[in-house]
Amino acid sequence: MTLQPGQSAEIQKVFGPAEVAAFAELSEDRNPIHLDAEFAAQTPFGHPIVHGILLSSLLSGLLGQHLPGQGTIYLGQTLKFVRPVLVGESVTARVTVAQVRDDKPIVTLTTEVVNAKGEPCVQGEAVVKV
C-alpha cells in the first residue's frame, strides 16, 4: 500500500462495564472513578469514566490492523486527554496520515478519539515504521 497524507481509517467502539473492569484488572488501575458508580457520582463527571489509556488502545488496533496495517511498528505516540468518556458511551478512533518520509519507511499520523457528538476526547500523534 502506498501511503499518502490525508489517508485515514477509523473504528467505533463502546466500552461497557465489563471491558472497563477487565482493563482495570489487566492494568492494575482500579481507580474507583472507573469502576464504582457511587464514587463516580460524587465527582464532576457524575458517572464512571473509561480509562484514557484504554481509549487510546484503539489507536494501536487501527495502526496495526488498518492503516498502515499489519507489520506496523510503533516508534512513538503522544497523547492529550481532553474530555472524559463515560462507560457505555460510543466513541470513534481515527488515524490520519500526516507525513510520509522519503528517506525511511517512517510515517507520522494524527490520532484522535471522539465521542458520539464528535467532540475530541483523546488527541495525539503517532510515529510508526512500516
N, C-alpha and C positions, 0 to 999 in steps of 0.2 A: 504494500500500500504506500503510495506517495502522499506524504503529509503536507498540507498547505495551511497557512494561517487562516483562521476563521472556521475550520472544520470543528464540529462539536459532536458530543454524544451525551445522552442523559438517561437516567433511570429514576423511577419513582419508587417510594417505599414508605411503609407505615411501621414504626417501631412501637409495638404494643408492650404491655407489662411483662409478658414472658420473655421477649427479646431483651428488654432492659434489665430484667433480673438475671438472665443468663450472662449478659455482658458484665454486670456488676460482679458476678462470681468469677468470671474469667480474668477480669482486670484487677480484682481486689478493691474496686471502688464502690463501696456500699454506702455512700453518702445518702442519707435519708431524703435529700431533695429529689432523688431519682426513684426511690422505692416506697416511701411512706406517705400516703395521701394526707394523713392527718398532719404530719410535719410540714409537708409542702403547702398545705392550706394556710399556714401561718407565715409564709414567705411572700414576697412581692409577686411571685408567679401564680400562686393560688392552687397549683396542681403540680404533680411530679413532672420533671423535665428529663428529656433524653440526654445522656452523656454527650458532650460535644465531640469527643473522640469517636464515639460510636457513629454519629452522623458522618464524620469525616472518613470513616472506613468505606463508605460508599464510593468515595473518590478513588480509593485503591482498586475497588472492583471495576470501576469504569476504565481506569488506566490499563489494568491487566487483562481485561476481557473484551473491551470495546474500542477504545481509542487511546493510545496507538494499538493496543491489543496484546495477545499472548506473547510472552517473551520480554515485555517491557520491564525495565528495572528502575525502581525509584532511586534517584540521586538526592532529592531533597523536596521538602514541602513546607510552605509557610501556611499558617492558619490564623484567622482572626474570627473570634466568636462574637457575632454582633447582635444576635437575637436568640432567645431560647425557643426550643421546640417542645411542646407538650407531648407527653406519652400518648400515643394514639393519633397524633396529627400526621397528615400526609406531607411528605417532602419530595423535592426533586433535586437530585445531584446532577451537576453538569460540569464537563471539562471542555475547554475550547483551546485549540492550538493557537498560541500567540507568536511563537518564533521557532523556526527550524534552522539549526546551524548548518552551514555549508561545509565546514571543515571536519565535523564529527557527527556521529549519529546521536545527537542530543537535541531534545525538544523541550520547550518551555510551554506550559499550558496554564491558563487561568482556571481556577477551580472554585466552585460555589455550591452551596446547598441552600435552596429557597423553600419557604413554606407554601401552603396551598394558595395564599394570597399573592405569591410571587415576591415576598419580602425576603431580603437576604438574611440568612442565619449563620452561615459559615462562608468566609471568603478566603482565598489564598492563591498560591501559585505553586505549581509542581514542576520540577525538572526531572526528566527521565532519559534513560538511554534506550534506544530502540535497535 
